[in-house]
Amino acid sequence: MVGLGAAAYTGWVLEVVLATGVDPVQTYVSELAAQDQPLGGVFRATDFAAGLLVFLGGLLALIRLLRGAGARRPWTLAGWGGVTLLGAATAADAWLPLSCRPTADPVCAARETAGLVPATHQAHAVSSSLAVAGALTGIVALTLAARRYGRLAPLARYGPALVGLELLATAWTLTAISLFTAGHGTWALGAGQRLQVLLVALWLGLLAYSVHKERRL
């Protein structure tokens, strides 16, 4: 399930072939799914599918761990807990879309600043923050667990590089968001966030492959 979720998590790449009218360098990824976008429903559907699949995969892994010896591996438990949170929050994002595009529409940005947008904007910000927290927890904890417990060999080998890149992409995205919120432009916010999301998808794919390979041994 996590592997399928990783594939669905890259649904935003459809903007390369679809006429979305959204600038991928400057805008939030979530603005593709905004309610005022003609293709918003497509991106909300891929977000929900990705979140549901990752959530179910993470939850099943947690259940198996708690029933077996994995309960004595705190890094593994924390990591799969993070993956489960990532999935749940991503699915919630799909049901809490933005009503408009604050980075591209000055009127939308002004309404958001004045608190005149629907409550889903604030709720979306919370669910997106939880998704990032879950992703970082899962990526760091499960990569450490793979190396510390001698499990999931591909993840142990390639995971640290993805951890470093993900932390850099997250720092870029958070800095750009802070500057945008302060009224200093977007600073390629969209590019940073798309890199951040792409790295999460790559890591999820690596995790799924590692689990599959270990079960075959």
C-alpha positions in Angstrom: 0.0 0.0 0.0 2.8 2.4 0.8 4.3 1.9 -2.6 1.0 2.7 -4.3 0.6 5.7 -2.0 4.1 6.9 -3.1 3.0 6.8 -6.7 -0.3 8.7 -6.0 1.7 11.2 -3.9 3.3 12.4 -7.1 -0.1 13.2 -8.7 0.8 16.9 -8.7 3.2 16.1 -11.6 0.2 16.0 -13.8 0.5 19.8 -13.9 3.3 19.2 -16.5 0.8 17.9 -19.1 -2.4 19.6 -17.9 -3.2 23.3 -18.4 -3.6 24.3 -14.7 -2.6 27.9 -15.0 -0.6 27.5 -11.8 3.1 28.6 -11.7 5.0 25.6 -10.3 7.9 27.7 -9.2 6.0 30.3 -7.1 2.8 28.6 -5.9 1.8 26.1 -3.2 1.3 22.6 -4.5 -2.1 22.7 -2.7 -3.2 25.5 -4.9 -3.6 23.0 -7.7 -6.5 21.5 -5.6 -8.1 24.9 -4.7 -11.9 25.1 -5.1 -11.7 27.8 -7.7 -9.5 25.7 -10.0 -11.2 23.8 -12.9 -9.0 20.8 -12.3 -9.0 21.0 -8.5 -11.1 17.9 -8.2 -8.4 15.8 -10.0 -5.7 16.8 -7.6 -7.9 16.5 -4.5 -8.6 12.9 -5.6 -4.9 12.0 -6.0 -4.2 13.6 -2.6 -6.9 11.6 -0.9 -5.8 8.3 -2.6 -2.2 8.9 -1.6 -3.1 9.8 2.0 -5.5 6.8 2.4 -3.0 4.3 1.0 -0.1 5.6 3.1 -2.3 5.7 6.2 -3.5 2.2 5.8 0.1 0.9 5.0 1.4 2.7 8.1 -1.4 1.5 10.3 -1.0 -2.1 9.3 2.7 -1.9 9.9 2.1 -0.5 13.4 -0.3 -3.3 14.2 2.1 -6.0 13.1 4.9 -4.4 15.2 2.8 -4.1 18.3 1.8 -7.8 18.0 5.4 -8.9 17.6 9.0 -8.2 18.6 8.9 -4.8 16.9 7.3 -3.3 20.0 10.8 -3.3 21.5 12.2 -1.1 18.7 11.2 2.5 19.5 12.7 4.1 16.4 10.7 1.7 14.2 7.5 2.4 16.1 8.1 6.2 15.9 8.8 6.0 12.2 5.7 4.0 11.2 3.7 6.3 13.5 5.0 9.2 11.5 4.1 7.5 8.2 0.6 6.9 9.5 0.3 10.5 10.5 1.5 11.6 7.1 -1.2 9.6 5.4 -4.0 10.7 7.7 -3.1 14.4 7.3 -2.6 14.2 3.6 -6.1 12.6 3.2 -7.5 15.4 5.4 -5.9 18.0 3.1 -8.0 16.7 0.3 -11.2 17.4 2.3 -9.9 20.8 3.4 -9.0 22.6 0.2 -8.1 26.2 -0.2 -10.9 28.3 -1.7 -8.5 30.4 -3.8 -4.8 30.9 -4.6 -3.1 33.2 -2.2 0.3 33.2 -3.9 -1.1 34.1 -7.3 -4.2 36.2 -6.5 -3.6 39.4 -4.5 -7.3 39.6 -3.6 -7.2 36.1 -2.2 -4.0 36.9 -0.3 -5.6 40.1 1.2 -8.7 38.2 2.2 -6.6 35.5 3.8 -4.6 38.1 5.8 -7.8 39.8 6.9 -9.3 36.4 8.0 -12.1 36.7 5.4 -11.5 33.3 3.8 -13.3 30.0 4.8 -12.2 28.2 7.9 -10.8 25.5 5.6 -7.8 27.7 5.0 -6.7 27.5 8.6 -7.7 23.9 8.9 -5.7 23.1 5.8 -2.6 24.9 7.3 -2.9 22.6 10.3 -3.3 19.4 8.4 -0.4 20.4 6.1 1.8 21.1 9.1 0.9 17.7 10.6 1.7 16.0 7.2 5.1 17.6 7.2 5.7 16.6 10.8 4.7 13.1 10.1 6.8 12.9 7.0 9.9 14.1 8.8 9.3 11.8 11.8 8.9 8.8 9.5 11.8 9.6 7.2 14.3 10.3 10.0 13.1 7.6 12.5 12.8 4.7 10.0 16.1 5.5 8.4 17.8 5.5 11.7 16.0 2.3 12.6 17.1 0.6 9.4 20.7 1.4 10.2 20.5 0.8 14.0 18.7 -2.5 13.8 20.3 -3.9 10.6 17.0 -4.1 8.7 15.7 -2.8 5.4 19.0 -2.8 3.6 18.2 -0.4 0.7 16.7 2.1 3.1 19.7 1.9 5.4 22.0 2.5 2.4 20.2 5.3 0.5 18.0 6.7 3.2 20.5 9.1 4.8 21.0 10.9 1.6 17.2 11.4 1.2 17.0 12.5 4.9 19.6 15.3 4.2 17.9 16.4 1.0 14.5 16.4 2.6 15.7 18.5 5.5 17.2 21.1 3.1 14.0 21.2 1.0 11.9 21.6 4.1 14.1 24.5 5.3 13.8 26.1 1.9 10.0 25.8 1.9 9.5 27.0 5.5 11.8 30.0 4.9 10.0 30.9 1.7 6.6 30.6 3.4 7.8 32.9 6.2 9.0 35.5 3.7 5.7 35.3 1.7 3.6 35.6 4.9 5.7 38.7 5.8 5.0 40.2 2.4 8.4 39.8 0.9 7.5 37.7 -2.2 7.4 34.0 -2.8 11.1 33.2 -3.2 10.4 30.1 -5.4 8.2 28.7 -2.7 6.5 26.4 -5.2 9.8 24.9 -6.4 11.0 24.2 -2.8 7.7 22.6 -1.8 7.5 20.5 -4.9 11.1 19.3 -4.2 10.0 18.6 -0.6 7.0 16.5 -1.7 8.9 14.7 -4.4 11.6 13.6 -2.0 8.9 12.3 0.4 7.4 10.2 -2.5 10.9 8.9 -3.4 11.5 7.9 0.3 8.1 6.2 0.5 8.9 4.3 -2.6 12.3 3.3 -1.2 10.6 2.2 2.1 8.1 0.1 0.2 10.8 -1.6 -1.9 12.9 -2.2 1.2 10.0 -3.9 3.0 9.2 -6.0 0.0 12.8 -7.1 -0.5 13.2 -8.1 3.1 10.1 -10.2 3.2 11.4 -12.1 0.2 14.6 -13.1 1.9 
